Structures are given as structure tokens and as C-alpha cells.
Amino acid sequence: MGAGALALLATGIPDRLSGMMDDAAAGLALGAPADCLLRLQSMALAGGLARAMLPFSDAWTLEDARGPVVRLRVVIGGLHRHQDSWCEGGRLAAETLPWGKGEATPRAVETGTLDLALAGMTALGMLPGDVGASAGTGAGPEAGAETGAEAGAEAGTSIVLGPGRTAFVPFSPPPSLRAAEAMRLRDVLSRNWALPRLHDLPDWRRLGVTLLVRLAPSARLAETPEVLRPKNAEGRDWDEATELAIRAVEAGAAEGFRLPAAEHVRWSEFVVTFDPVRGIRF
């Protein structure tokens, strides 16, 4: 496969697409109609990227009485999925379609390019660092594994990379969560994290907070999240950052993490970092 296709696979886009299809099938409420349409556009783009990565897969957009519609016919994780997705106000909606016989005409297997990977990730709001790149440092992900926010959270002090330097680490789910589950949780937590309030603080970039989350079998919180980082940090800014991270988890759990009850032992706890520079990571 081409470098771009391998880069796309590393981002977990197939799992992310599967999670978005699950959200649509569940009728996920996203708030404003514009938010729903943005998610629909992301789904269409992810489907187009998946088409270049996954044989026997395709993606279309159309408009009818339902409004803009994304139609996906994909094989992800060995499962056949054929689905229409659209918006009903601020809520996703979906219809499962029969798989059918597909296309009998032979089609050359397409491979992605690095340009396709970077353009696609940009449109999805992802960063090149999500596939392990290190921008402007001349070093790989291991050499720049700690961001200023992470270092600051560890010590409670301000340590920020200089201009033009950004350190990245690939996205990967924790051992307790599958990739699609981790991405879905990241979406839920992102919606409930009041990040703009941090942006009003002088040194907001360093205010990274890491929490240990323990869940009951209902996927609700079993207890208040435990703060792992920062340790012994003092000051109103750190108090604000910690409070916003805990509130995001509490609101996300109340909204619903949608984890399989039968597998509670697997996902009963996980660690999540709220990084003002790079977003929510596991």
C-alpha cells in the first residue's frame, strides 16, 4: 500500500467511521443542526477515505426529501455495513440498507497517497501527529512524546515548546477500550469540555489534566474521577482546569458513554488526558 494509505490506517479512520455510523443508527443528538451537518460531512469524508483503504467499500452523497444524505457501503472489521445517514434537526438519523450483490465490474484496487492522508485528516480536524508525525522538531514521536501541557501538568509549572515546535504522539485507545469506543468517548467528552474557559487564562496551554475514570456496569460514574496529574499543583488556574475536566467526565457519563454492559470488567476504568493544546487523549 502507499504511504498515504498506511498513514490513514494508522489514524484508525475505519474504526472512527464505524463509530460514526453507530452514532447515526442510535440517533445521537448533537445539539444545533449545524453541528449535525458538520458530523455528516465528516462521515462522508471518512467514507471517501475508507473507500481508498478498504476493498469492497464505497461512499456516496445525495440530497432528497431527508436533506443531505451520506450513503456508505463498507466492509469494516470483516462486517458488511450498508447505511444511509442524515440529520433531523440536530439529531443524526440512519436507515440500514440491504447489502445486495454489489458491483460485478472489476475495479482496480486503489491506494492512498500522503497528500490524500494529510488533506483528509485536515478536513476531519485531525493533526498529522495523530499518525506519529513530529512537525518542525526533526524528531520522531518518541523524541517529542511529552507536550508542554503534559510536562506542566506533571510539575505544576509552565513548560511550553518554542515557536514552530510541536510534539505529537499517535492516537491509540487504552487497553480497556476498543478504538471505536475510545473515539466515541472522545467525541462525547469533547462536547462537554468547556475549553473556551481555559483559553481566557494566561498560561492555558500548560493546563493539562489527567484523570482516572471508574465506571459502574451502567456506564455511569462509580465515583468522582481521580486526578492523576497534576500532582500537588496549586493556584486558581489549575483548580479551574481540573474542575472543567471532571465536569466534562460527569456530563459525558450522564449523557451516556454507550459501552456494552456485558463487558463491564474490560472497560470499568480508563485514564484520559484533557490537553488544551492537543485535545482529549487516552
C-alpha atoms as an extended CHARMM CRD file, in Angstrom:
* protein
*
       282  EXT
         1         1  MET       CA              0.0000000000        0.0000000000        0.0000000000  PROA      1               0.0000000000
         2         2  GLY       CA              1.0890000000        3.6020000000       -0.4960000000  PROA      2               0.0000000000
         3         3  ALA       CA              2.4290000000        5.7090000000        2.3420000000  PROA      3               0.0000000000
         4         4  GLY       CA             -0.7840000000        7.7130000000        2.4730000000  PROA      4               0.0000000000
         5         5  ALA       CA             -2.9730000000        4.6220000000        2.8280000000  PROA      5               0.0000000000
         6         6  LEU       CA             -0.7620000000        3.3000000000        5.6210000000  PROA      6               0.0000000000
         7         7  ALA       CA             -0.9070000000        6.6910000000        7.3350000000  PROA      7               0.0000000000
         8         8  LEU       CA             -4.7030000000        6.6440000000        7.0930000000  PROA      8               0.0000000000
         9         9  LEU       CA             -4.8660000000        3.1570000000        8.5790000000  PROA      9               0.0000000000
        10        10  ALA       CA             -2.7310000000        4.3330000000       11.4870000000  PROA      10              0.0000000000
        11        11  THR       CA             -5.2930000000        7.0190000000       12.3440000000  PROA      11              0.0000000000
        12        12  GLY       CA             -7.9810000000        4.4090000000       12.9770000000  PROA      12              0.0000000000
        13        13  ILE       CA            -10.2800000000        6.0440000000       10.4160000000  PROA      13              0.0000000000
        14        14  PRO       CA            -12.1420000000        2.7710000000        9.6690000000  PROA      14              0.0000000000
        15        15  ASP       CA            -12.9710000000        2.3770000000       13.3680000000  PROA      15              0.0000000000
        16        16  ARG       CA            -13.8690000000        6.0610000000       13.5980000000  PROA      16              0.0000000000
        17        17  LEU       CA            -16.2010000000        5.7010000000       10.6190000000  PROA      17              0.0000000000
        18        18  SER       CA            -17.8120000000        2.6400000000       12.1970000000  PROA      18              0.0000000000
        19        19  GLY       CA            -18.3540000000        4.6210000000       15.3920000000  PROA      19              0.0000000000
        20        20  MET       CA            -19.9960000000        7.4870000000       13.4760000000  PROA      20              0.0000000000
        21        21  MET       CA            -22.2810000000        5.0160000000       11.7350000000  PROA      21              0.0000000000
        22        22  ASP       CA            -23.1930000000        3.5790000000       15.1550000000  PROA      22              0.0000000000
        23        23  ASP       CA            -23.9400000000        7.1040000000       16.4110000000  PROA      23              0.0000000000
        24        24  ALA       CA            -26.2710000000        7.7470000000       13.4690000000  PROA      24              0.0000000000
        25        25  ALA       CA            -28.0320000000        4.4080000000       13.9690000000  PROA      25              0.0000000000
        26        26  ALA       CA            -28.5340000000        5.2910000000       17.6460000000  PROA      26              0.0000000000
        27        27  GLY       CA            -29.9750000000        8.7280000000       16.7910000000  PROA      27              0.0000000000
        28        28  LEU       CA            -27.2150000000       10.6600000000       18.5710000000  PROA      28              0.0000000000
        29        29  ALA       CA            -28.2510000000       14.2280000000       19.4840000000  PROA      29              0.0000000000
        30        30  LEU       CA            -25.5470000000       16.7510000000       18.5740000000  PROA      30              0.0000000000
        31        31  GLY       CA            -27.3570000000       19.9440000000       19.5480000000  PROA      31              0.0000000000
        32        32  ALA       CA            -27.6470000000       22.5070000000       16.7610000000  PROA      32              0.0000000000
        33        33  PRO       CA            -28.4900000000       21.4500000000       13.1700000000  PROA      33              0.0000000000
        34        34  ALA       CA            -25.1470000000       22.9110000000       12.0420000000  PROA      34              0.0000000000
        35        35  ASP       CA            -23.3110000000       20.5380000000       14.4030000000  PROA      35              0.0000000000
        36        36  CYS       CA            -25.1900000000       17.5920000000       12.9520000000  PROA      36              0.0000000000
        37        37  LEU       CA            -24.4210000000       18.6350000000        9.3860000000  PROA      37              0.0000000000
        38        38  LEU       CA            -20.7460000000       19.0200000000       10.2660000000  PROA      38              0.0000000000
        39        39  ARG       CA            -20.7230000000       15.4660000000       11.6270000000  PROA      39              0.0000000000
        40        40  LEU       CA            -22.4560000000       14.2710000000        8.4620000000  PROA      40              0.0000000000
        41        41  GLN       CA            -19.7910000000       15.9370000000        6.3330000000  PROA      41              0.0000000000
        42        42  SER       CA            -17.0820000000       14.2850000000        8.4250000000  PROA      42              0.0000000000
        43        43  MET       CA            -18.7990000000       10.9490000000        7.8920000000  PROA      43              0.0000000000
        44        44  ALA       CA            -18.8650000000       11.4960000000        4.1280000000  PROA      44              0.0000000000
        45        45  LEU       CA            -15.1900000000       12.4110000000        4.0600000000  PROA      45              0.0000000000
        46        46  ALA       CA            -14.2290000000        9.4660000000        6.2690000000  PROA      46              0.0000000000
        47        47  GLY       CA            -16.2270000000        7.2190000000        3.9360000000  PROA      47              0.0000000000
        48        48  GLY       CA            -14.3400000000        8.5690000000        0.9440000000  PROA      48              0.0000000000
        49        49  LEU       CA            -11.0280000000        7.9310000000        2.6640000000  PROA      49              0.0000000000
        50        50  ALA       CA            -12.1340000000        4.4470000000        3.7280000000  PROA      50              0.0000000000
        51        51  ARG       CA            -13.0560000000        3.6950000000        0.1020000000  PROA      51              0.0000000000
        52        52  ALA       CA             -9.3980000000        4.2030000000       -0.8180000000  PROA      52              0.0000000000
        53        53  MET       CA             -8.2960000000        1.9710000000        2.0420000000  PROA      53              0.0000000000
        54        54  LEU       CA            -10.8630000000       -0.8200000000        2.2550000000  PROA      54              0.0000000000
        55        55  PRO       CA            -11.6930000000       -3.0680000000       -0.7300000000  PROA      55              0.0000000000
        56        56  PHE       CA            -15.4150000000       -3.7680000000       -1.3450000000  PROA      56              0.0000000000
        57        57  SER       CA            -16.2700000000       -0.3700000000        0.1670000000  PROA      57              0.0000000000
        58        58  ASP       CA            -17.8360000000        2.7480000000       -1.2970000000  PROA      58              0.0000000000
        59        59  ALA       CA            -19.3570000000        6.0780000000       -0.2780000000  PROA      59              0.0000000000
        60        60  TRP       CA            -21.8490000000        8.4970000000       -1.8610000000  PROA      60              0.0000000000
        61        61  THR       CA            -23.6210000000       11.7480000000       -1.0280000000  PROA      61              0.0000000000
        62        62  LEU       CA            -27.1000000000       12.6890000000       -2.2220000000  PROA      62              0.0000000000
        63        63  GLU       CA            -29.9130000000       15.0690000000       -1.3640000000  PROA      63              0.0000000000
        64        64  ASP       CA            -33.5970000000       14.1420000000       -1.2340000000  PROA      64              0.0000000000
        65        65  ALA       CA            -36.6030000000       14.8450000000        0.9750000000  PROA      65              0.0000000000
        66        66  ARG       CA            -34.4610000000       13.9880000000        4.0100000000  PROA      66              0.0000000000
        67        67  GLY       CA            -31.9220000000       16.6640000000        3.0940000000  PROA      67              0.0000000000
        68        68  PRO       CA            -28.2010000000       15.8770000000        2.7030000000  PROA      68              0.0000000000
        69        69  VAL       CA            -27.6420000000       12.1210000000        2.9500000000  PROA      69              0.0000000000
        70        70  VAL       CA            -24.4540000000       10.0700000000        3.2640000000  PROA      70              0.0000000000
        71        71  ARG       CA            -24.6980000000        6.5290000000        1.8750000000  PROA      71              0.0000000000
        72        72  LEU       CA            -21.9630000000        4.1170000000        2.9140000000  PROA      72              0.0000000000
        73        73  ARG       CA            -21.4210000000        0.5540000000        1.7460000000  PROA      73              0.0000000000
        74        74  VAL       CA            -18.3280000000       -0.6230000000        3.5850000000  PROA      74              0.0000000000
        75        75  VAL       CA            -16.6280000000       -3.6820000000        4.9940000000  PROA      75              0.0000000000
        76        76  ILE       CA            -15.0430000000       -2.7860000000        8.3410000000  PROA      76              0.0000000000
        77        77  GLY       CA            -13.5560000000       -5.4090000000       10.6040000000  PROA      77              0.0000000000
        78        78  GLY       CA            -14.9510000000       -8.1330000000        8.3770000000  PROA      78              0.0000000000
        79        79  LEU       CA            -18.5340000000       -6.8500000000        8.7990000000  PROA      79              0.0000000000
        80        80  HSD       CA            -20.7500000000       -5.6970000000        5.8960000000  PROA      80              0.0000000000
        81        81  ARG       CA            -22.4310000000       -2.3440000000        6.5430000000  PROA      81              0.0000000000
        82        82  HSD       CA            -24.7710000000       -0.5350000000        4.1420000000  PROA      82              0.0000000000
        83        83  GLN       CA            -26.3960000000        2.5570000000        5.6140000000  PROA      83              0.0000000000
        84        84  ASP       CA            -27.9670000000        5.9090000000        4.8080000000  PROA      84              0.0000000000
        85        85  SER       CA            -27.3370000000        8.6680000000        7.3730000000  PROA      85              0.0000000000
        86        86  TRP       CA            -28.8590000000       12.1450000000        7.5470000000  PROA      86              0.0000000000
        87        87  CYS       CA            -29.8400000000       14.8740000000       10.0120000000  PROA      87              0.0000000000
        88        88  GLU       CA            -33.2140000000       15.5030000000       11.6080000000  PROA      88              0.0000000000
        89        89  GLY       CA            -32.5990000000       18.9210000000       13.1180000000  PROA      89              0.0000000000
        90        90  GLY       CA            -29.6770000000       18.4840000000       15.4780000000  PROA      90              0.0000000000
        91        91  ARG       CA            -30.0170000000       14.7040000000       15.7000000000  PROA      91              0.0000000000
        92        92  LEU       CA            -28.4400000000       12.0580000000       13.4880000000  PROA      92              0.0000000000
        93        93  ALA       CA            -30.7070000000        9.5150000000       11.8500000000  PROA      93              0.0000000000
        94        94  ALA       CA            -29.9740000000        6.3680000000        9.8560000000  PROA      94              0.0000000000
        95        95  GLU       CA            -31.5250000000        3.5620000000        7.8520000000  PROA      95              0.0000000000
        96        96  THR       CA            -29.9170000000        0.1650000000        7.2740000000  PROA      96              0.0000000000
        97        97  LEU       CA            -29.9650000000       -0.8840000000        3.6210000000  PROA      97              0.0000000000
        98        98  PRO       CA            -29.6490000000       -4.4170000000        2.2140000000  PROA      98              0.0000000000
        99        99  TRP       CA            -26.1000000000       -5.3120000000        1.2430000000  PROA      99              0.0000000000
       100       100  GLY       CA            -27.0870000000       -6.5390000000       -2.2390000000  PROA      100             0.0000000000
       101       101  LYS       CA            -24.8370000000       -8.1280000000       -4.8240000000  PROA      101             0.0000000000
       102       102  GLY       CA            -22.5220000000       -5.1890000000       -5.2890000000  PROA      102             0.0000000000
       103       103  GLU       CA            -20.7350000000       -4.2900000000       -8.4970000000  PROA      103             0.0000000000
       104       104  ALA       CA            -19.7490000000       -7.0880000000      -10.8730000000  PROA      104             0.0000000000
       105       105  THR       CA            -17.3850000000       -4.9430000000      -12.9600000000  PROA      105             0.0000000000
       106       106  PRO       CA            -13.7600000000       -5.4530000000      -11.8820000000  PROA      106             0.0000000000
       107       107  ARG       CA            -12.2690000000       -2.4410000000      -10.1600000000  PROA      107             0.0000000000
       108       108  ALA       CA             -8.5850000000       -1.7250000000       -9.6560000000  PROA      108             0.0000000000
       109       109  VAL       CA             -7.5900000000       -1.6210000000       -6.0050000000  PROA      109             0.0000000000
       110       110  GLU       CA             -6.8510000000        1.9840000000       -5.0950000000  PROA      110             0.0000000000
       111       111  THR       CA             -4.1470000000        3.0290000000       -2.6830000000  PROA      111             0.0000000000
       112       112  GLY       CA             -3.9090000000        6.3660000000       -0.9590000000  PROA      112             0.0000000000
       113       113  THR       CA             -1.1500000000        8.9340000000       -1.1370000000  PROA      113             0.0000000000
       114       114  LEU       CA              0.4280000000       11.0120000000        1.5790000000  PROA      114             0.0000000000
       115       115  ASP       CA             -1.2750000000       14.1000000000        0.1620000000  PROA      115             0.0000000000
       116       116  LEU       CA             -4.6390000000       12.3440000000        0.4540000000  PROA      116             0.0000000000
       117       117  ALA       CA             -3.8640000000       11.3830000000        4.0430000000  PROA      117             0.0000000000
       118       118  LEU       CA             -2.8970000000       14.8760000000        5.1210000000  PROA      118             0.0000000000
       119       119  ALA       CA             -5.7560000000       16.5760000000        3.2550000000  PROA      119             0.0000000000
       120       120  GLY       CA             -8.2570000000       14.1260000000        4.6940000000  PROA      120             0.0000000000
       121       121  MET       CA             -7.0160000000       14.4790000000        8.2410000000  PROA      121             0.0000000000
       122       122  THR       CA             -7.0620000000       18.2660000000        7.9460000000  PROA      122             0.0000000000
       123       123  ALA       CA            -10.6730000000       18.2130000000        6.7880000000  PROA      123             0.0000000000
       124       124  LEU       CA            -11.5720000000       15.8960000000        9.6790000000  PROA      124             0.0000000000
       125       125  GLY       CA             -9.9370000000       18.2350000000       12.1660000000  PROA      125             0.0000000000
       126       126  MET       CA             -7.1570000000       15.7400000000       12.8750000000  PROA      126             0.0000000000
       127       127  LEU       CA             -3.4580000000       16.5290000000       13.1270000000  PROA      127             0.0000000000
       128       128  PRO       CA             -0.5490000000       14.8930000000       11.3000000000  PROA      128             0.0000000000
       129       129  GLY       CA              0.6800000000       13.9820000000       14.7810000000  PROA      129             0.0000000000
       130       130  ASP       CA             -2.2240000000       11.5690000000       15.1150000000  PROA      130             0.0000000000
       131       131  VAL       CA             -0.2500000000        9.2070000000       12.8750000000  PROA      131             0.0000000000
       132       132  GLY       CA              3.0290000000        9.7530000000       14.6890000000  PROA      132             0.0000000000
       133       133  ALA       CA              4.4970000000       12.6870000000       12.7260000000  PROA      133             0.0000000000
       134       134  SER       CA              6.5530000000       15.3080000000       14.5130000000  PROA      134             0.0000000000
       135       135  ALA       CA              6.1530000000       18.7240000000       12.9470000000  PROA      135             0.0000000000
       136       136  GLY       CA              9.0840000000       21.0770000000       12.9770000000  PROA      136             0.0000000000
       137       137  THR       CA             11.1380000000       19.1120000000       15.5070000000  PROA      137             0.0000000000
       138       138  GLY       CA             13.1510000000       16.8800000000       13.1910000000  PROA      138             0.0000000000
       139       139  ALA       CA             12.4450000000       14.0480000000       15.6100000000  PROA      139             0.0000000000
       140       140  GLY       CA             10.1070000000       11.0930000000       15.7730000000  PROA      140             0.0000000000
       141       141  PRO       CA              7.1840000000       10.6710000000       18.1610000000  PROA      141             0.0000000000
       142       142  GLU       CA              9.2790000000        9.1220000000       20.9080000000  PROA      142             0.0000000000
       143       143  ALA       CA             11.6730000000       12.0610000000       20.9780000000  PROA      143             0.0000000000
       144       144  GLY       CA              8.8160000000       14.5330000000       21.4010000000  PROA      144             0.0000000000
       145       145  ALA       CA              6.3950000000       12.4130000000       23.3500000000  PROA      145             0.0000000000
       146       146  GLU       CA              5.7250000000       14.9970000000       26.0450000000  PROA      146             0.0000000000
       147       147  THR       CA              3.9930000000       18.2590000000       25.2470000000  PROA      147             0.0000000000
       148       148  GLY       CA              4.2770000000       21.4380000000       27.2210000000  PROA      148             0.0000000000
       149       149  ALA       CA              0.8400000000       20.7430000000       28.6720000000  PROA      149             0.0000000000
       150       150  GLU       CA              1.9020000000       17.2850000000       29.8490000000  PROA      150             0.0000000000
       151       151  ALA       CA              5.1570000000       18.4760000000       31.3520000000  PROA      151             0.0000000000
       152       152  GLY       CA              3.3740000000       21.3430000000       33.0610000000  PROA      152             0.0000000000
       153       153  ALA       CA              0.7180000000       19.0170000000       34.4230000000  PROA      153             0.0000000000
       154       154  GLU       CA              3.3910000000       16.7650000000       35.9110000000  PROA      154             0.0000000000
       155       155  ALA       CA              5.1840000000       19.5220000000       37.7760000000  PROA      155             0.0000000000
       156       156  GLY       CA              2.5390000000       22.2250000000       38.0130000000  PROA      156             0.0000000000
       157       157  THR       CA              4.8670000000       24.6270000000       36.2120000000  PROA      157             0.0000000000
       158       158  SER       CA              4.8380000000       26.3390000000       32.8530000000  PROA      158             0.0000000000
       159       159  ILE       CA              6.8030000000       24.4140000000       30.1970000000  PROA      159             0.0000000000
       160       160  VAL       CA              5.7720000000       25.1540000000       26.6300000000  PROA      160             0.0000000000
       161       161  LEU       CA              7.5620000000       24.2680000000       23.3930000000  PROA      161             0.0000000000
       162       162  GLY       CA              9.0360000000       27.1910000000       21.4880000000  PROA      162             0.0000000000
       163       163  PRO       CA              7.6130000000       28.7880000000       18.3180000000  PROA      163             0.0000000000
       164       164  GLY       CA              7.3660000000       26.4280000000       15.3780000000  PROA      164             0.0000000000
       165       165  ARG       CA              7.8670000000       23.3270000000       17.5250000000  PROA      165             0.0000000000
       166       166  THR       CA              5.0260000000       20.9040000000       18.1530000000  PROA      166             0.0000000000
       167       167  ALA       CA              5.3800000000       17.4490000000       19.6440000000  PROA      167             0.0000000000
       168       168  PHE       CA              2.8880000000       14.7420000000       18.7350000000  PROA      168             0.0000000000
       169       169  VAL       CA              2.0000000000       11.2230000000       19.8490000000  PROA      169             0.0000000000
       170       170  PRO       CA             -0.1540000000        8.8170000000       17.7870000000  PROA      170             0.0000000000
       171       171  PHE       CA             -3.7610000000        8.3230000000       18.8730000000  PROA      171             0.0000000000
       172       172  SER       CA             -4.2960000000        4.9380000000       20.4360000000  PROA      172             0.0000000000
       173       173  PRO       CA             -7.0950000000        3.6480000000       22.6450000000  PROA      173             0.0000000000
       174       174  PRO       CA             -6.3290000000        2.4280000000       26.1750000000  PROA      174             0.0000000000
       175       175  PRO       CA             -6.1970000000       -1.3540000000       26.6160000000  PROA      175             0.0000000000
       176       176  SER       CA             -9.6150000000       -1.2790000000       28.2480000000  PROA      176             0.0000000000
       177       177  LEU       CA            -11.3710000000        0.3380000000       25.2570000000  PROA      177             0.0000000000
       178       178  ARG       CA            -11.7430000000       -0.6290000000       21.6200000000  PROA      178             0.0000000000
       179       179  ALA       CA            -10.7510000000        2.0170000000       19.0720000000  PROA      179             0.0000000000
       180       180  ALA       CA            -14.3510000000        2.8610000000       18.1000000000  PROA      180             0.0000000000
       181       181  GLU       CA            -15.3380000000        3.1110000000       21.7770000000  PROA      181             0.0000000000
       182       182  ALA       CA            -12.4030000000        5.4030000000       22.5880000000  PROA      182             0.0000000000
       183       183  MET       CA            -13.1980000000        7.6920000000       19.6600000000  PROA      183             0.0000000000
       184       184  ARG       CA            -16.8700000000        7.8170000000       20.6290000000  PROA      184             0.0000000000
       185       185  LEU       CA            -15.9250000000        8.6700000000       24.2250000000  PROA      185             0.0000000000
       186       186  ARG       CA            -13.5340000000       11.3340000000       22.9520000000  PROA      186             0.0000000000
       187       187  ASP       CA            -16.3830000000       12.9110000000       20.9730000000  PROA      187             0.0000000000
       188       188  VAL       CA            -18.7220000000       12.8700000000       23.9970000000  PROA      188             0.0000000000
       189       189  LEU       CA            -16.0990000000       14.3210000000       26.3320000000  PROA      189             0.0000000000
       190       190  SER       CA            -15.0900000000       16.9810000000       23.7910000000  PROA      190             0.0000000000
       191       191  ARG       CA            -18.6660000000       18.2400000000       23.5790000000  PROA      191             0.0000000000
       192       192  ASN       CA            -18.8220000000       18.5910000000       27.3610000000  PROA      192             0.0000000000
       193       193  TRP       CA            -15.3850000000       20.1230000000       27.9460000000  PROA      193             0.0000000000
       194       194  ALA       CA            -15.6800000000       23.9000000000       28.3180000000  PROA      194             0.0000000000
       195       195  LEU       CA            -12.3090000000       24.5190000000       26.6730000000  PROA      195             0.0000000000
       196       196  PRO       CA            -13.0190000000       28.2080000000       25.8140000000  PROA      196             0.0000000000
       197       197  ARG       CA            -12.9640000000       28.9620000000       29.5520000000  PROA      197             0.0000000000
       198       198  LEU       CA             -9.3380000000       27.7860000000       29.6890000000  PROA      198             0.0000000000
       199       199  HSD       CA             -8.4150000000       29.9980000000       26.7560000000  PROA      199             0.0000000000
       200       200  ASP       CA             -9.1740000000       33.0290000000       28.9260000000  PROA      200             0.0000000000
       201       201  LEU       CA             -6.3730000000       32.0770000000       31.3270000000  PROA      201             0.0000000000
       202       202  PRO       CA             -2.8400000000       33.4850000000       30.7980000000  PROA      202             0.0000000000
       203       203  ASP       CA             -0.9570000000       30.1500000000       30.5790000000  PROA      203             0.0000000000
       204       204  TRP       CA             -3.7990000000       27.9540000000       29.3270000000  PROA      204             0.0000000000
       205       205  ARG       CA             -1.5300000000       25.8100000000       27.1170000000  PROA      205             0.0000000000
       206       206  ARG       CA              0.1600000000       24.1930000000       30.1050000000  PROA      206             0.0000000000
       207       207  LEU       CA             -3.0370000000       23.2830000000       31.9720000000  PROA      207             0.0000000000
       208       208  GLY       CA             -3.2510000000       19.6080000000       31.0190000000  PROA      208             0.0000000000
       209       209  VAL       CA             -5.1880000000       17.3670000000       33.4020000000  PROA      209             0.0000000000
       210       210  THR       CA             -5.1360000000       13.5470000000       33.5180000000  PROA      210             0.0000000000
       211       211  LEU       CA             -7.9440000000       11.6590000000       35.2580000000  PROA      211             0.0000000000
       212       212  LEU       CA             -8.5950000000        8.0580000000       36.2480000000  PROA      212             0.0000000000
       213       213  VAL       CA            -12.2480000000        7.2890000000       35.4950000000  PROA      213             0.0000000000
       214       214  ARG       CA            -14.0510000000        4.3710000000       37.1490000000  PROA      214             0.0000000000
       215       215  LEU       CA            -17.4250000000        3.3160000000       35.7570000000  PROA      215             0.0000000000
       216       216  ALA       CA            -20.3200000000        1.2690000000       37.1190000000  PROA      216             0.0000000000
       217       217  PRO       CA            -21.8720000000       -1.5310000000       34.9940000000  PROA      217             0.0000000000
       218       218  SER       CA            -24.4260000000        1.0450000000       33.7750000000  PROA      218             0.0000000000
       219       219  ALA       CA            -21.5020000000        3.0690000000       32.3010000000  PROA      219             0.0000000000
       220       220  ARG       CA            -22.3080000000        5.8240000000       34.8060000000  PROA      220             0.0000000000
       221       221  LEU       CA            -19.6200000000        7.0970000000       37.1360000000  PROA      221             0.0000000000
       222       222  ALA       CA            -18.8680000000        4.7850000000       40.0460000000  PROA      222             0.0000000000
       223       223  GLU       CA            -17.0890000000        7.6350000000       41.8480000000  PROA      223             0.0000000000
       224       224  THR       CA            -15.6790000000       11.0980000000       41.2450000000  PROA      224             0.0000000000
       225       225  PRO       CA            -12.7490000000       10.8730000000       38.7770000000  PROA      225             0.0000000000
       226       226  GLU       CA             -9.3380000000       10.7170000000       40.4310000000  PROA      226             0.0000000000
       227       227  VAL       CA             -6.7940000000       13.3650000000       39.4470000000  PROA      227             0.0000000000
       228       228  LEU       CA             -3.5390000000       11.6690000000       38.4130000000  PROA      228             0.0000000000
       229       229  ARG       CA             -1.8650000000       14.7870000000       37.0180000000  PROA      229             0.0000000000
       230       230  PRO       CA             -1.0830000000       17.4610000000       38.0660000000  PROA      230             0.0000000000
       231       231  LYS       CA              0.2400000000       16.3320000000       41.4320000000  PROA      231             0.0000000000
       232       232  ASN       CA              0.3140000000       18.9690000000       44.1500000000  PROA      232             0.0000000000
       233       233  ALA       CA             -0.2520000000       21.8430000000       41.7140000000  PROA      233             0.0000000000
       234       234  GLU       CA             -1.6660000000       24.9190000000       43.3710000000  PROA      234             0.0000000000
       235       235  GLY       CA             -3.3680000000       28.0110000000       42.0600000000  PROA      235             0.0000000000
       236       236  ARG       CA             -6.6990000000       29.1570000000       40.7000000000  PROA      236             0.0000000000
       237       237  ASP       CA             -5.7900000000       28.2620000000       37.1100000000  PROA      237             0.0000000000
       238       238  TRP       CA             -5.0560000000       24.6300000000       37.9870000000  PROA      238             0.0000000000
       239       239  ASP       CA             -8.2360000000       24.4450000000       40.0670000000  PROA      239             0.0000000000
       240       240  GLU       CA            -10.2030000000       25.7240000000       37.0760000000  PROA      240             0.0000000000
       241       241  ALA       CA             -8.6010000000       23.2470000000       34.6440000000  PROA      241             0.0000000000
       242       242  THR       CA             -9.1920000000       20.3030000000       36.9760000000  PROA      242             0.0000000000
       243       243  GLU       CA            -12.7880000000       21.2950000000       37.6320000000  PROA      243             0.0000000000
       244       244  LEU       CA            -13.5500000000       21.6130000000       33.9050000000  PROA      244             0.0000000000
       245       245  ALA       CA            -12.0550000000       18.1720000000       33.1890000000  PROA      245             0.0000000000
       246       246  ILE       CA            -14.0440000000       16.5000000000       35.9700000000  PROA      246             0.0000000000
       247       247  ARG       CA            -17.2450000000       18.2570000000       34.8740000000  PROA      247             0.0000000000
       248       248  ALA       CA            -16.6930000000       17.0450000000       31.3080000000  PROA      248             0.0000000000
       249       249  VAL       CA            -16.4830000000       13.4340000000       32.5090000000  PROA      249             0.0000000000
       250       250  GLU       CA            -19.5190000000       13.8160000000       34.7680000000  PROA      250             0.0000000000
       251       251  ALA       CA            -21.6040000000       15.4000000000       31.9910000000  PROA      251             0.0000000000
       252       252  GLY       CA            -20.3890000000       12.8570000000       29.4270000000  PROA      252             0.0000000000
       253       253  ALA       CA            -21.2990000000        9.9340000000       31.6770000000  PROA      253             0.0000000000
       254       254  ALA       CA            -24.7150000000       11.4680000000       32.3070000000  PROA      254             0.0000000000
       255       255  GLU       CA            -25.2010000000       11.8700000000       28.5400000000  PROA      255             0.0000000000
       256       256  GLY       CA            -24.2160000000        8.2340000000       28.0610000000  PROA      256             0.0000000000
       257       257  PHE       CA            -20.9400000000        6.5120000000       27.1290000000  PROA      257             0.0000000000
       258       258  ARG       CA            -22.7700000000        3.6240000000       25.3860000000  PROA      258             0.0000000000
       259       259  LEU       CA            -20.4690000000        0.8060000000       26.4640000000  PROA      259             0.0000000000
       260       260  PRO       CA            -21.5460000000       -2.8780000000       26.3700000000  PROA      260             0.0000000000
       261       261  ALA       CA            -22.7940000000       -3.8480000000       29.8460000000  PROA      261             0.0000000000
       262       262  ALA       CA            -21.7750000000       -7.4820000000       29.3670000000  PROA      262             0.0000000000
       263       263  GLU       CA            -18.1250000000       -6.3850000000       29.1150000000  PROA      263             0.0000000000
       264       264  HSD       CA            -18.0190000000       -4.1330000000       32.1760000000  PROA      264             0.0000000000
       265       265  VAL       CA            -14.8990000000       -5.8470000000       33.5550000000  PROA      265             0.0000000000
       266       266  ARG       CA            -12.9800000000       -4.7170000000       30.4550000000  PROA      266             0.0000000000
       267       267  TRP       CA            -13.9470000000       -1.0280000000       30.4920000000  PROA      267             0.0000000000
       268       268  SER       CA            -14.6330000000       -0.4500000000       34.1940000000  PROA      268             0.0000000000
       269       269  GLU       CA            -11.8010000000        2.0810000000       34.3510000000  PROA      269             0.0000000000
       270       270  PHE       CA             -9.6380000000        4.1090000000       31.9590000000  PROA      270             0.0000000000
       271       271  VAL       CA             -7.2460000000        7.0550000000       32.0100000000  PROA      271             0.0000000000
       272       272  VAL       CA             -7.9990000000       10.1880000000       29.9860000000  PROA      272             0.0000000000
       273       273  THR       CA             -5.9830000000       13.3770000000       29.4760000000  PROA      273             0.0000000000
       274       274  PHE       CA             -7.5630000000       16.7680000000       28.8080000000  PROA      274             0.0000000000
       275       275  ASP       CA             -4.8090000000       18.5910000000       26.9230000000  PROA      275             0.0000000000
       276       276  PRO       CA             -5.6440000000       22.2020000000       25.9320000000  PROA      276             0.0000000000
       277       277  VAL       CA             -3.1840000000       22.0160000000       23.0170000000  PROA      277             0.0000000000
       278       278  ARG       CA             -3.9170000000       18.5800000000       21.5200000000  PROA      278             0.0000000000
       279       279  GLY       CA             -7.3880000000       17.8400000000       22.8280000000  PROA      279             0.0000000000
       280       280  ILE       CA             -8.6550000000       14.7610000000       24.6330000000  PROA      280             0.0000000000
       281       281  ARG       CA             -6.4230000000       11.7010000000       24.5430000000  PROA      281             0.0000000000
       282       282  PHE       CA             -6.3260000000        8.2800000000       26.1730000000  PROA      282             0.0000000000
